[in-house]
Amino acid sequence: MTSQNAPRGSQQQQPGATDEASAAKIRTLFRIFSLVILGSFFVLQLDITYVWLSAILTAAALVLGIVLLVRATTIKSSRRVLIAAIVAVVVSALQVLLVVTSVLFYSQLRDFQECSRQALTQQAISRCQTTLQGSLPVAAR
């Protein structure tokens, strides 16, 4: 009779334990996502020549965001977790747009970064910005 009670007790503990484990996995996924998307953004801002690294990190963040969203919906998490997962996917999509734009205007952005690194005054930075605006296509201005 005690052998029958033991599985019952373990069965009662398992649903709570699995919910807690799933919540812990979602928190971990969200932390990893946050680090990856911030890394992607900072790499792109640091130097345009590392746009390839930013693209890899952005792709990883997009995959993590989608996995996070799927897990949040399948375990029927709280609204906060679901909203955070949706925001993660939206932020990843925006970062994809930023990376694609950086790739399309790579040479112009590289020239602007080189110019602004050498600029010592606000007037020199303004000249760099004017040069960048002049080098972009009319539709992109």
N, C-alpha and C positions, 0 to 999 in steps of 0.2 A: 504494500500500500504506500509506503514512503517513496518507492521508486516511481509511482504514478504521480505523486505530488511534486516531485522534483522537476519533471519536465514542465509541469504546469507553471511552476514558479519561474522557470527559465523562459518559458514562452511569454509570460507577462512582462518580463524585463526586456525581452528582445525588441518589441516595437518601440519602446522609449529609447532604447539604446541605438536602434537603427535610425530613428529620427534625429537623435543627437549626433550620431556619426555623419549623417547626411548634411546636417547643418554645419558641422565642423568642416566637411569637405567643401561646401559652398563658400564658407568664410575663407578657407585656404585658396580656393580658386579665385575668389575676388581679390585677395591680397596679391596673388601672383599676377593677375590681370592688371591691377593698379601699377605694379612695378614695371611690367612690360610696356604698358602704354606710356607711362611717364618716361621710361628709358627711350622709347621711340621718339617722343616729342623732343626731349633734350638733346638726343643725338642729332636730330634734324636741325635744331636751332644752333647747336655748337658749330657744326661745319657741314656745308652742303655736299662736300665730297664723300661723306658717309651716308648718302641717301640710300644706298643699297642696304646698309645695316638697319636703317630706319624702316625700310620696306619689309625686311625680314621680321623685325620686331612688331611692326604693325600687323602683318599677316598672322603672327602668333597671337597677338592680342585679339584680333578678330575671331580666330578659332576659339580662344579661351572665352571670349564674350558669348559666343554662340553656345558653347558647352555649358557655360554658367546659366544662360537663359533656359536651355533645355532641362537642366537638372532642377532649376528653380520651379519650372512648371510641372515636371513629372512628380516631384515629391510634395507638390502643393504647399509651397513655403508661404510665409507671411507676405503681406503686400509690400513691405519695405524691401525684402529680398528680391521680389519680382520687379519692383521699380528699379532697384540697383542693377539688376541684370539687363533690363531694357536700356537703361542709361549707358551701361558698359558697351552694348552693341552700337548704340548711337555714337558714342565717343569714338569707337573703333572705325565706324564708317566715316566720320569727319576726319580722322587721322589718315584714312585711305585717300580721301580727297586732297588733303594737304600734301601727301607724298606724291600723288600723281601730278599735282600742280608743280611741285618742285622738280619732278623729272621732266615735265614738258618745258619748263623755263630754266633748265639747269644752267646753261651757260650765262644767262643774264643774272641769275642769282649768285653764281660763283663770282662773276665780275663785281657785283655789288658788295659781296662779303669782303673781297680783297680790297676794294676801294674804302669801305668803312673801317677796316682794320688799320689802314694807313692814315685815315683822317684823324687829325688832332683837334680840330675845332668844330663847332656846330655848323659853321658855314661850309666846311669841307664835307660834313655828313649830308648837308642839304644838297650839295652838288652831286654827291653819290646817289641820293634819292632821285634827283632830277634826271640823271643819266639812266638810272634804272627805269623810270617811267618812260623815257624816250626810247628805250630799247625794247620795251614790251609792245606787242601788237595792240592796235587801237581797241579791239574787243576785250582785252584783258585789263585795260586801265580802269 
